[in-house]
């Protein structure tokens, strides 16, 4: 069986999806104050305010491949694309539930 077939048969998600989920949960915890990190030390907020939610992160220009894979860089595009309903969750559990539904609807495995 292929990797995708085994995941589907076992009802599991791929490693990439699990990693992305964990990364976005950490960003949520940082923004909501559930972690020991202040988001101002972690990221620069976007000042455009045009579309989406109010917690958009500015994506800096990256010149080195090694920097491209830093946690603070690799989560920006996915975080900025999340809907307002996810960002406005008050608890970690509600964020996780909403996030899982959102990902299932987008077809992530």
Secondary structure, DSSP 8 states (H G I E B T S, - for coil): --HHHHHHHHT---HHHHHHHHHHHHHHHHHHT-SSS-HHHH--B-----SS-TT-B------SHHHHTSHHHHTHHHHHHS-HHHHT--SHHHHHHHHHHHHHHHT--
